[in-house]
Amino acid sequence: MEQNQSSNKAATIRKIVIGALIAVALFFGGKKVVFSLTHETTDNAQIETNIVPVLTRIAGYVKTLDIKDFDSVSQNQLVAEIDDADLKMQLEEQQSELQQANADLANAKAQLANAILSLQSNKGAIDLKKIRQQKTINDLKRDQNLFKEQAITRKQVEETEFQVASANQELTNAQTDLATAKNRIEVLKENLNRAIAMIEMKKTRIKETELKLSYTKITAPTTGKIGKKNISIGQFVQAGTPLFSIVNDSSYWIVANFKESQLEYLQEGKQVKIRVDAFPELDVKGTITSLSDATGAKFSLLPPDNSSGNFIKVTQRVPVKISIDNQAAFKNKLRAGMSVFITVDK
């Protein structure tokens, strides 16, 4: 009799335990079903921010390095320097060449001024030669008339003819000198223009070297925190070498990849709940700011082509950008790349 009572008691306890488990399962299962019917969720999401790479624009040896891994920096803060000794020597040489070019310009101006004065002298000489030529012609006419009257000898007429020929030749020589002077002036003008162009070229090269000198001082392009640095003092770097990256720690957002079947309930401006995996106790909320116009697969290196081979339908995901409300309150805990869980009410 006692054995039957014990068996009945044990069976009753089992029924109670099983019933309680079923009740708990129904409660939580029903709660989960209700939740899934009234919400859209995804764990395919992470925190994003701007990560700015810092590159060197010239090649050289690293002279100074004023940052360490994960240091905070402000915009335009000096973080590193490239050795500028060679560039400074090059700049001094170019400045000396500019001084020489200025001297050449002054010399070209002086030569042109002298040539212009010489041209004026040549013009004056031509005018004088023309007067002399006209005088000898008049003398020849007078002597020829006198010779006809037997007033002078033939020798005197020949001397006058010689003077006319000499005057003609002197005028021709003076006109040739004038043409030569004009051509020389054109040459000197070209030399002057060349000297001016040379000075401009020297100035441009100096500006280029000064610009390269400014590139030896590497400053932070934005405010944020340094990632892992890839350089050390004394290391030779080529132009375009990534030195380190700066993580913008003042602006965060979330990119959540929802299934295409979930987009019906996602609109810009809709509120979402955010659970950060690293800090599940944080009460973070956000707002949908935009939805991508293409699925994530379309941005891959080799987008799928459903027209080739056997087709297997795969549910695609669409990136959704979510802004974090009051992110300043969570600034010290949020990190780019952290995984989050997104919940959206239907």
CORSULSUL-V611812 format. One record per residue. N is the residue number from 0. SS is DSSP state (H for helix, E for strand, C for the rest). Layout:
n->{N | N}
ss->{SS | SS}
This chain:
n->{0 | 1 | 2 | 3 | 4 | 5 | 6 | 7 | 8 | 9 | 10 | 11 | 12 | 13 | 14 | 15 | 16 | 17 | 18 | 19 | 20 | 21 | 22 | 23 | 24 | 25 | 26 | 27 | 28 | 29 | 30 | 31 | 32 | 33 | 34 | 35 | 36 | 37 | 38 | 39 | 40 | 41 | 42 | 43 | 44 | 45 | 46 | 47 | 48 | 49 | 50 | 51 | 52 | 53 | 54 | 55 | 56 | 57 | 58 | 59 | 60 | 61 | 62 | 63 | 64 | 65 | 66 | 67 | 68 | 69 | 70 | 71 | 72 | 73 | 74 | 75 | 76 | 77 | 78 | 79 | 80 | 81 | 82 | 83 | 84 | 85 | 86 | 87 | 88 | 89 | 90 | 91 | 92 | 93 | 94 | 95 | 96 | 97 | 98 | 99 | 100 | 101 | 102 | 103 | 104 | 105 | 106 | 107 | 108 | 109 | 110 | 111 | 112 | 113 | 114 | 115 | 116 | 117 | 118 | 119 | 120 | 121 | 122 | 123 | 124 | 125 | 126 | 127 | 128 | 129 | 130 | 131 | 132 | 133 | 134 | 135 | 136 | 137 | 138 | 139 | 140 | 141 | 142 | 143 | 144 | 145 | 146 | 147 | 148 | 149 | 150 | 151 | 152 | 153 | 154 | 155 | 156 | 157 | 158 | 159 | 160 | 161 | 162 | 163 | 164 | 165 | 166 | 167 | 168 | 169 | 170 | 171 | 172 | 173 | 174 | 175 | 176 | 177 | 178 | 179 | 180 | 181 | 182 | 183 | 184 | 185 | 186 | 187 | 188 | 189 | 190 | 191 | 192 | 193 | 194 | 195 | 196 | 197 | 198 | 199 | 200 | 201 | 202 | 203 | 204 | 205 | 206 | 207 | 208 | 209 | 210 | 211 | 212 | 213 | 214 | 215 | 216 | 217 | 218 | 219 | 220 | 221 | 222 | 223 | 224 | 225 | 226 | 227 | 228 | 229 | 230 | 231 | 232 | 233 | 234 | 235 | 236 | 237 | 238 | 239 | 240 | 241 | 242 | 243 | 244 | 245 | 246 | 247 | 248 | 249 | 250 | 251 | 252 | 253 | 254 | 255 | 256 | 257 | 258 | 259 | 260 | 261 | 262 | 263 | 264 | 265 | 266 | 267 | 268 | 269 | 270 | 271 | 272 | 273 | 274 | 275 | 276 | 277 | 278 | 279 | 280 | 281 | 282 | 283 | 284 | 285 | 286 | 287 | 288 | 289 | 290 | 291 | 292 | 293 | 294 | 295 | 296 | 297 | 298 | 299 | 300 | 301 | 302 | 303 | 304 | 305 | 306 | 307 | 308 | 309 | 310 | 311 | 312 | 313 | 314 | 315 | 316 | 317 | 318 | 319 | 320 | 321 | 322 | 323 | 324 | 325 | 326 | 327 | 328 | 329 | 330 | 331 | 332 | 333 | 334 | 335 | 336 | 337 | 338 | 339 | 340 | 341 | 342 | 343 | 344 | 345}
ss->{C | H | H | H | H | H | H | H | H | H | H | H | H | H | H | H | H | H | H | H | H | H | H | H | H | H | H | H | H | H | H | H | H | H | H | H | H | H | E | E | E | E | C | C | E | E | E | E | C | C | E | E | E | E | E | C | C | C | C | E | E | E | E | E | E | C | C | C | C | C | C | E | E | C | C | C | C | E | E | E | E | E | C | C | H | H | H | H | H | H | H | H | H | H | H | H | H | H | H | H | H | H | H | H | H | H | H | H | H | H | H | H | H | H | H | H | H | H | H | H | H | H | H | H | H | H | H | H | H | H | H | H | H | H | H | H | H | H | H | H | H | H | H | H | H | H | H | H | C | C | C | C | C | H | H | H | H | H | H | H | H | H | H | H | H | H | H | H | H | H | H | H | H | H | H | H | H | H | H | H | H | H | H | H | H | H | H | H | H | H | H | H | H | H | H | H | H | H | H | H | H | H | H | H | H | H | H | H | H | H | H | H | H | H | H | C | E | E | E | C | C | C | C | E | E | E | C | C | C | C | C | C | C | C | C | E | E | C | C | C | C | E | E | E | E | E | E | C | C | C | C | C | E | E | E | E | E | E | E | H | H | H | H | H | H | C | C | C | C | C | E | E | E | E | E | E | C | C | C | C | C | C | C | E | E | E | E | E | E | E | E | E | E | E | E | H | H | H | H | C | C | C | C | C | C | C | C | C | C | C | C | C | C | C | C | C | E | E | E | E | E | E | E | E | C | C | H | H | H | H | C | C | C | C | C | C | C | C | E | E | E | E | E | E | E | C}
